Amino acid sequence: MNDLKLECSFSSWYPIFKKDSLEARILHIPDEVLKYLEHDTFVLPLEAAKSLPKDSEWVDGSPVTCEEEVFINIF
């Protein structure tokens, strides 16, 4: 993870702004669970993709398409 991404992560800024934020808890996710999630794909219902603004992009910059099923890899 690059330094900027780490600095912007929830676990970095939340303790500083806790009094001005909604209540939340930072949970440690075991490495086994992260590995599992990295190799799994999530399916978004077609309705969810259709409700996004036109010309939307995923985090990696790829366009959101409204195909029959939309698969999302979270990592």
WOJO-V508631 format. One record per pair of residues at least 4 apart in sequence whose ideal C-beta (glycine too) atoms are under 8 Angstrom apart, sorted by the first residue. I is the first residue (numbers start at 1). J is the second residue. D is the distance in Angstrom with one decimal. If there is no record, write none. Layout:
I&J&D / I&J&D
This chain:
1&5&5.0 / 1&6&5.1 / 1&9&7.8 / 2&6&7.0 / 3&7&6.2 / 4&8&6.3 / 5&9&6.7 / 6&12&6.4 / 7&12&5.5 / 7&13&7.9 / 8&12&7.0 / 8&13&7.1 / 9&13&7.5 / 10&14&5.3 / 10&24&7.7 / 10&26&7.0 / 11&15&7.8 / 11&26&5.0 / 12&16&7.9 / 13&17&5.9 / 14&18&6.0 / 14&21&6.3 / 14&24&6.3 / 14&26&6.6 / 17&21&5.1 / 29&33&5.1 / 29&34&5.6 / 30&34&7.3 / 31&35&6.2 / 32&36&6.5 / 33&37&6.3 / 34&38&6.2 / 35&39&6.8 / 36&40&6.2 / 37&74&6.1 / 37&75&6.9 / 38&74&7.8 / 38&75&4.6 / 40&74&7.8 / 41&71&4.9 / 41&72&6.8 / 41&73&5.5 / 42&71&7.2 / 42&72&4.7 / 42&73&7.7 / 42&74&6.4 / 43&69&5.6 / 43&70&7.0 / 43&71&5.8 / 43&72&7.6 / 44&48&4.5 / 44&49&5.7 / 44&69&7.9 / 44&70&4.4 / 44&71&7.8 / 44&72&5.9 / 45&49&7.8 / 46&50&6.2 / 46&66&6.6 / 46&67&7.9 / 46&68&6.6 / 46&69&7.0 / 46&70&7.0 / 47&51&6.4 / 48&52&7.6 / 48&70&7.4 / 49&64&5.8 / 49&65&7.4 / 49&66&5.0 / 49&70&4.6 / 50&66&5.3 / 52&56&4.2 / 52&64&5.5 / 55&63&7.2 / 56&63&7.3 / 56&64&4.3 / 57&61&5.5 / 57&62&6.5 / 57&63&5.8 / 57&64&6.6 / 58&62&5.1 / 58&63&7.8 / 58&64&6.3 / 58&72&7.3 / 64&70&7.3 / 65&70&7.0 / 66&70&7.4
